[in-house]
Amino acid sequence: MNVRTGLERLQRAARHRVRDVWLASGPPLRPTRRAWRFDVLVALTIGTATVYYGVDNADNVVVREIAPGVERVMTRPNGPGGMAFMVTLAFIASGALVLRRRCPLAVLCVVTAATLATPQSVLRLTFYAFVIAVYSAAVYSPYRAATLAALPVSVLLVSASGNPVTPIVPNEYIALLILVPMAVASVGLRTWKLRTDEGHTRLTALEREQAEALRRAVEHERARIARELHDVVTHNVSVMIIQAGAARQILRTSPGQAGEALLAVEAGGRAAMTELRHVMGLLTMADESEVTGVDGSVAVPAPQPGLNQLETLVGRVRDTGLPVELTVTGRLCPLPPGVELAAYRVVQEALTNTVKHATGAIAAVTVEYGPDRLRVEITDTGGHTSAGAAAGNGRGLIGLRERLAVYDGTLITGRRLTGGYRVEALIPLEAP
């Protein structure tokens, strides 16, 4: 049974290989107008020269010395019929060269047939067209396997049909036919080397530009994160100042209320110290300006959003037409404002991407409070990109990763096996 299975597999593999021979290894070449004009010029040049050769050599008798003291008389096609035959062969062989880029294998077959039909005494009628057809098939044919099989067959057929003692090409042209291909090959190699060097230089410059753009994006994102964390800390300190002032005013009249105010100051101070530990090391933008109120005093910035505002965020997304399910599990506990802000931004960015790139999907947001970490997961079932949505540049995900890195968190993104997209953030929590 195993032997039969192995044989069947070998037979299937052989059939596939035979079938692949006739499959194109690349798209067919679409010549430009300049290439078409060049091919037409080549066909006209070869056709004019060979037709003139056929007309000029009709009814001629050629005597060639094939060895010292040995001559051979070669008669060429004569009469009106012979001239018409030679002109027809020259026209077919040279005219086919117009399609040498678009249909190189077909041109090779046509020119090979015309060369085989050419009498040995006038093989120059189609020989030059045959050389160009062989070159075109080797360079332009997308059927690489079929071309590798057809080229040696054509060359062998034409070689076998000739007379070994009667040269097709005159001796005075031998040096020309050797030097011209060498010159063309040298120019081609030089051009290829120059283009390769230019491409390498361009690729290196592009890589440097991309690396610089990524570095600038990271710096700007870190600066933005620093500003947001700065707002959180400033909010806590401002609240502490207000609570401390209120406690000072009611310390004598209402000691109990003053104690509560001082407890609020202590809690705000602890939260501010936690945020300061995370914000250290991040650089803010040099052109930041101080936020001031209308009367010139320092304005208390609005607190940044947290997990308690997820329901509001989900409601706004639902209003856009995207069904969103919010699930909160685990034992809820107070978190540092920076951690809540990071988790909120993850949900906000993921739902925004879902609205733009997964129209018609169903989204789910899960917030899991663990004993030592906070897990936030956003998934969708997949959809289509909304009209007018611009392609993303990846900076949103870069910003989320940088934001979570401040708290030693990680971001996991990718497509789901069942369809759609998944974003998961894991943020470690400090022990109380």
C-alpha positions as CSV (number, residue, x, y, z in Angstrom):
1,M,0.0,0.0,0.0
2,N,2.8,2.4,0.9
3,V,4.6,1.5,-2.4
4,R,1.5,2.3,-4.4
5,T,1.0,5.5,-2.6
6,G,4.6,6.5,-3.2
7,L,4.2,5.7,-6.9
8,E,1.0,7.7,-7.2
9,R,2.8,10.7,-5.5
10,L,5.7,10.4,-8.0
11,Q,3.2,10.3,-10.9
12,R,1.4,13.3,-9.6
13,A,4.6,15.2,-9.2
14,A,5.7,14.3,-12.7
15,R,2.4,15.5,-14.1
16,H,2.8,18.7,-12.2
17,R,6.3,19.2,-13.5
18,V,5.2,18.6,-17.1
19,R,2.3,21.0,-16.7
20,D,4.6,23.6,-15.1
21,V,6.8,23.6,-18.2
22,W,3.9,25.3,-20.1
23,L,3.2,27.8,-17.4
24,A,4.6,31.2,-17.5
25,S,7.2,32.0,-14.9
26,G,6.2,35.7,-15.1
27,P,3.8,38.1,-16.8
28,P,4.3,38.6,-20.6
29,L,6.3,41.6,-21.6
30,R,4.4,44.7,-22.7
31,P,6.7,46.6,-25.0
32,T,6.7,50.3,-24.9
33,R,6.2,52.5,-27.9
34,R,9.9,53.1,-28.2
35,A,10.5,49.3,-28.2
36,W,7.8,48.8,-30.9
37,R,9.4,51.4,-33.1
38,F,12.9,49.9,-32.6
39,D,11.6,46.4,-33.5
40,V,9.9,47.7,-36.6
41,L,13.1,49.4,-37.6
42,V,15.1,46.2,-37.0
43,A,12.6,44.2,-39.1
44,L,12.7,46.8,-41.9
45,T,16.5,46.9,-42.0
46,I,16.9,43.1,-42.0
47,G,14.0,42.7,-44.5
48,T,15.4,45.3,-46.9
49,A,18.9,43.8,-46.8
50,T,17.7,40.2,-47.3
51,V,15.2,41.0,-50.0
52,Y,17.9,42.9,-51.9
53,Y,20.2,40.0,-51.4
54,G,17.6,37.6,-52.8
55,V,16.8,39.7,-55.8
56,D,20.5,40.4,-56.5
57,N,21.4,36.7,-56.3
58,A,18.6,35.2,-58.4
59,D,19.9,33.3,-61.4
60,N,23.5,33.5,-60.2
61,V,26.0,30.7,-60.2
62,V,28.5,30.7,-57.3
63,V,31.8,28.9,-57.6
64,R,33.5,28.4,-54.2
65,E,36.8,26.8,-53.4
66,I,36.1,24.4,-50.6
67,A,39.7,23.0,-50.5
68,P,43.0,23.7,-52.3
69,G,42.4,23.0,-55.9
70,V,38.8,21.8,-55.2
71,E,35.9,24.0,-56.4
72,R,32.2,23.6,-56.0
73,V,29.6,25.1,-58.2
74,M,26.4,26.2,-56.4
75,T,23.3,27.2,-58.3
76,R,20.8,29.4,-56.7
77,P,17.0,29.5,-57.3
78,N,16.4,31.0,-60.7
79,G,13.5,32.3,-62.6
80,P,10.6,34.4,-61.4
81,G,9.4,31.6,-59.1
82,G,12.8,31.3,-57.4
83,M,13.0,35.0,-56.9
84,A,9.4,35.2,-55.4
85,F,10.3,32.2,-53.1
86,M,13.4,33.9,-51.8
87,V,11.6,37.3,-51.3
88,T,8.8,35.5,-49.4
89,L,11.2,33.7,-47.1
90,A,13.0,36.9,-46.4
91,F,9.8,38.8,-45.8
92,I,8.4,36.1,-43.4
93,A,11.7,35.8,-41.4
94,S,12.3,39.5,-41.0
95,G,8.6,40.5,-40.6
96,A,8.2,38.2,-37.6
97,L,10.8,40.1,-35.7
98,V,8.2,42.9,-35.1
99,L,6.7,40.6,-32.5
100,R,10.0,39.4,-31.0
101,R,9.3,40.9,-27.6
102,R,5.5,40.2,-27.4
103,C,5.6,36.6,-28.7
104,P,9.3,35.5,-28.6
105,L,8.7,31.7,-28.7
106,A,6.2,32.0,-31.6
107,V,8.6,34.2,-33.5
108,L,11.4,31.7,-32.9
109,C,9.3,28.9,-34.3
110,V,8.3,30.9,-37.4
111,V,11.9,32.0,-38.2
112,T,13.2,28.5,-37.5
113,A,10.7,27.1,-40.1
114,A,11.7,29.8,-42.6
115,T,15.4,29.0,-42.1
116,L,14.9,25.3,-42.5
117,A,13.0,26.0,-45.8
118,T,15.7,28.2,-47.1
119,P,18.0,26.6,-49.7
120,Q,21.6,26.0,-48.6
121,S,23.0,28.3,-51.3
122,V,21.1,31.3,-49.9
123,L,20.9,30.6,-46.2
124,R,21.8,34.3,-45.5
125,L,18.2,35.1,-46.4
126,T,17.0,34.0,-43.0
127,F,20.2,33.4,-40.9
128,Y,20.4,36.9,-39.4
129,A,16.8,36.9,-38.5
130,F,17.3,33.5,-36.9
131,V,20.1,34.9,-34.7
132,I,17.9,37.8,-33.5
133,A,15.0,35.4,-32.9
134,V,17.1,33.1,-30.7
135,Y,18.4,36.1,-28.7
136,S,14.8,37.4,-28.3
137,A,13.5,34.1,-27.1
138,A,16.3,33.7,-24.5
139,V,15.8,37.3,-23.1
140,Y,12.1,38.0,-23.4
141,S,10.1,34.7,-23.2
142,P,8.2,34.3,-19.8
143,Y,8.1,30.5,-20.4
144,R,11.5,29.7,-19.2
145,A,11.3,25.9,-19.2
146,A,9.8,25.8,-22.7
147,T,12.4,28.2,-23.9
148,L,15.3,26.2,-22.5
149,A,13.9,23.2,-24.4
150,A,13.1,25.1,-27.7
151,L,16.4,26.9,-28.1
152,P,18.8,24.0,-28.4
153,V,16.3,22.2,-30.7
154,S,16.1,25.1,-33.1
155,V,19.9,25.6,-33.1
156,L,20.5,21.9,-33.7
157,L,18.0,21.8,-36.6
158,V,19.4,24.8,-38.3
159,S,23.0,23.6,-37.8
160,A,22.2,20.2,-39.2
161,S,20.5,21.6,-42.2
162,G,23.6,23.6,-43.3
163,N,26.6,22.6,-45.4
164,P,29.7,22.2,-43.2
165,V,32.1,23.1,-46.1
166,T,30.1,26.1,-47.3
167,P,30.1,29.0,-44.9
168,I,26.8,30.8,-44.4
169,V,28.5,34.0,-43.3
170,P,31.4,35.3,-45.5
171,N,34.8,35.2,-44.0
172,E,35.1,39.0,-44.0
173,Y,32.1,39.3,-41.6
174,I,33.4,36.8,-39.0
175,A,35.4,39.4,-37.0
176,L,32.4,41.8,-37.1
177,L,30.0,39.1,-35.8
178,I,32.4,38.3,-33.0
179,L,33.3,41.9,-32.0
180,V,29.8,43.4,-32.1
181,P,28.3,40.9,-29.6
182,M,31.3,41.5,-27.3
183,A,30.9,45.2,-27.5
184,V,27.1,44.9,-26.8
185,A,27.7,42.6,-23.9
186,S,30.3,45.0,-22.4
187,V,28.0,47.9,-22.7
188,G,25.2,45.9,-21.2
189,L,27.3,44.8,-18.2
190,R,28.4,48.3,-17.6
191,T,24.9,49.6,-17.7
192,W,23.7,46.8,-15.4
193,K,26.5,47.6,-12.9
194,L,25.7,51.4,-12.9
195,R,22.0,50.7,-12.4
196,T,22.8,48.2,-9.6
197,D,25.0,50.7,-7.9
198,E,22.3,53.4,-8.3
199,G,19.7,51.1,-6.9
200,H,21.8,50.2,-3.9
201,T,22.5,53.8,-3.2
202,R,18.8,54.7,-3.5
203,L,17.9,51.8,-1.2
204,T,20.4,52.7,1.4
205,A,19.2,56.3,1.4
206,L,15.6,55.1,1.7
207,E,16.4,52.9,4.7
208,R,18.2,55.8,6.4
209,E,15.1,58.1,5.8
210,Q,12.8,55.4,7.2
211,A,14.9,54.9,10.2
212,E,15.1,58.7,10.8
213,A,11.3,59.0,10.3
214,L,10.7,56.2,12.8
215,R,13.1,57.8,15.3
216,R,11.3,61.1,15.0
217,A,7.9,59.4,15.4
218,V,9.1,57.7,18.6
219,E,10.5,61.0,19.9
220,H,7.3,62.9,19.2
221,E,5.2,60.1,20.7
222,R,7.3,60.0,23.9
223,A,6.9,63.8,24.1
224,R,3.2,63.5,23.8
225,I,3.1,60.8,26.5
226,A,5.2,63.0,28.7
227,R,2.8,65.9,28.3
228,E,-0.2,63.7,29.2
229,L,1.6,62.3,32.2
230,H,2.6,65.8,33.1
231,D,-1.1,66.8,33.0
232,V,-2.0,63.9,35.3
233,V,0.7,64.9,37.9
234,T,-0.2,68.6,37.6
235,H,-3.9,67.7,38.2
236,N,-3.0,65.8,41.4
237,V,-0.7,68.5,42.7
238,S,-3.3,71.2,42.0
239,V,-5.9,69.2,43.9
240,M,-3.5,68.8,46.8
241,I,-2.9,72.6,46.9
242,I,-6.7,73.2,47.0
243,Q,-7.3,70.6,49.7
244,A,-4.4,71.8,51.8
245,G,-5.7,75.4,51.6
246,A,-9.2,74.2,52.6
247,A,-7.8,72.2,55.5
248,R,-5.8,75.2,56.7
249,Q,-8.9,77.4,56.8
250,I,-11.1,74.9,58.7
251,L,-8.5,73.4,60.9
252,R,-9.7,75.2,64.0
253,T,-13.4,75.2,63.4
254,S,-13.8,71.7,61.9
255,P,-10.9,69.4,62.8
256,G,-12.7,66.3,61.4
257,Q,-13.2,67.9,58.0
258,A,-9.7,69.1,58.0
259,G,-8.5,65.6,58.7
260,E,-10.4,64.3,55.7
261,A,-8.9,67.0,53.5
262,L,-5.4,66.1,54.7
263,L,-6.1,62.5,53.9
264,A,-7.1,63.6,50.3
265,V,-3.8,65.5,50.1
266,E,-1.9,62.4,51.2
267,A,-3.6,60.3,48.6
268,G,-3.0,62.8,45.9
269,G,0.7,63.1,46.9
270,R,1.1,59.3,46.7
271,A,-0.5,59.2,43.2
272,A,1.7,62.1,42.1
273,M,4.8,60.4,43.3
274,T,3.8,57.2,41.4
275,E,3.4,59.2,38.2
276,L,6.7,61.0,38.8
277,R,8.5,57.7,39.0
278,H,7.2,56.8,35.5
279,V,7.6,60.2,33.9
280,M,11.2,60.5,34.8
281,G,13.4,59.8,31.8
282,L,10.8,61.1,29.2
283,L,11.7,64.4,27.6
284,T,9.0,66.9,26.9
285,M,9.0,69.1,23.8
286,A,11.1,72.2,24.0
287,D,8.3,74.5,22.7
288,E,5.8,73.6,25.4
289,S,3.9,76.6,26.8
290,E,2.4,76.9,30.2
291,V,-1.3,76.5,30.5
292,T,-2.8,79.7,32.0
293,G,-6.3,80.8,32.9
294,V,-8.2,83.8,31.7
295,D,-7.1,85.9,34.7
296,G,-3.4,85.0,34.2
297,S,-3.3,82.4,37.0
298,V,-2.2,78.9,36.5
299,A,-5.2,76.9,35.3
300,V,-5.9,73.5,36.8
301,P,-5.8,71.1,33.8
302,A,-8.7,68.7,33.3
303,P,-8.1,65.2,34.6
304,Q,-7.2,62.6,31.9
305,P,-9.7,59.9,31.1
306,G,-9.6,56.6,32.9
307,L,-11.2,53.2,33.0
308,N,-14.3,54.6,34.7
309,Q,-15.0,56.4,31.4
310,L,-14.9,53.4,29.2
311,E,-18.7,53.1,29.2
312,T,-18.9,56.6,27.8
313,L,-16.3,55.8,25.2
314,V,-18.1,52.6,24.2
315,G,-21.3,54.5,24.0
316,R,-19.8,57.1,21.6
317,V,-18.5,54.2,19.4
318,R,-21.9,52.5,19.4
319,D,-23.4,55.8,18.1
320,T,-21.3,55.4,15.0
321,G,-23.1,52.1,14.2
322,L,-20.5,49.7,15.5
323,P,-21.9,47.2,18.1
324,V,-19.5,47.0,21.0
325,E,-19.7,44.7,24.1
326,L,-17.9,45.8,27.2
327,T,-17.0,43.2,29.8
328,V,-15.2,43.9,33.1
329,T,-14.0,41.0,35.2
330,G,-11.9,40.6,38.4
331,R,-11.8,42.5,41.6
332,L,-11.9,46.2,40.8
333,C,-9.2,48.2,42.6
334,P,-7.9,51.8,42.4
335,L,-5.1,52.2,39.8
336,P,-2.6,54.9,39.2
337,P,-4.1,57.5,36.8
338,G,-1.2,56.9,34.3
339,V,-2.1,53.2,34.1
340,E,-5.7,54.0,33.6
341,L,-4.9,56.5,31.0
342,A,-2.7,54.0,29.1
343,A,-5.4,51.4,29.2
344,Y,-8.0,53.9,28.1
345,R,-5.8,55.0,25.2
346,V,-5.4,51.4,24.1
347,V,-9.2,50.9,24.0
348,Q,-9.7,54.2,22.2
349,E,-7.1,53.5,19.5
350,A,-8.3,49.9,18.9
351,L,-11.9,51.0,18.6
352,T,-11.0,53.9,16.3
353,N,-9.1,51.5,14.0
354,T,-12.1,49.1,14.0
355,V,-14.5,51.9,13.0
356,K,-12.2,52.9,10.1
357,H,-11.0,49.5,8.9
358,A,-13.7,47.0,9.9
359,T,-17.0,48.4,9.0
360,G,-19.8,45.9,9.6
361,A,-17.8,44.1,12.3
362,I,-18.8,43.4,15.9
363,A,-16.3,44.5,18.6
364,A,-15.7,43.3,22.1
365,V,-13.8,45.0,24.9
366,T,-12.6,43.0,27.9
367,V,-11.0,44.5,31.0
368,E,-9.6,42.0,33.4
369,Y,-8.3,43.0,36.9
370,G,-5.8,40.4,38.0
371,P,-3.8,40.2,41.2
372,D,-0.6,41.3,39.6
373,R,-1.6,42.7,36.2
374,L,-4.3,44.5,34.2
375,R,-5.3,42.9,31.0
376,V,-7.2,44.8,28.3
377,E,-8.3,43.1,25.1
378,I,-10.2,44.5,22.1
379,T,-11.3,42.1,19.3
380,D,-13.5,42.4,16.2
381,T,-15.0,40.0,13.8
382,G,-13.6,41.6,10.7
383,G,-15.2,43.9,8.1
384,H,-14.3,46.2,5.2
385,T,-12.5,49.5,5.2
386,S,-14.9,52.4,5.3
387,A,-15.0,54.9,2.4
388,G,-12.6,57.7,2.8
389,A,-10.5,56.0,5.4
390,A,-6.8,56.7,4.9
391,A,-4.2,54.0,5.1
392,G,-2.6,53.8,8.5
393,N,1.1,54.7,9.0
394,G,1.6,52.5,12.1
395,R,2.3,55.4,14.4
396,G,-0.7,54.6,16.5
397,L,0.6,51.2,17.5
398,I,4.1,52.7,18.0
399,G,2.5,55.2,20.4
400,L,0.7,52.5,22.3
401,R,3.8,50.4,22.7
402,E,5.8,53.4,24.0
403,R,3.0,54.4,26.3
404,L,2.8,50.9,27.8
405,A,6.6,50.6,28.0
406,V,6.6,53.4,30.6
407,Y,4.8,51.0,32.9
408,D,6.7,47.9,31.8
409,G,3.6,46.8,29.8
410,T,3.4,44.9,26.5
411,L,1.1,45.2,23.5
412,I,0.1,42.2,21.4
413,T,-1.6,42.8,18.0
414,G,-2.5,40.6,15.1
415,R,-5.2,38.9,13.1
416,R,-7.4,36.2,14.6
417,L,-7.6,32.8,13.1
418,T,-11.4,33.1,13.0
419,G,-11.2,36.4,11.2
420,G,-10.9,40.0,12.4
421,Y,-8.3,41.7,14.5
422,R,-7.1,41.5,18.2
423,V,-5.3,44.0,20.4
424,E,-4.2,42.9,23.9
425,A,-2.4,45.1,26.5
426,L,-0.8,43.6,29.6
427,I,0.2,46.1,32.3
428,P,1.8,44.8,35.5
429,L,0.4,46.3,38.7
430,E,2.4,47.2,41.8
431,A,1.6,45.4,45.0
432,P,-0.5,47.6,47.4
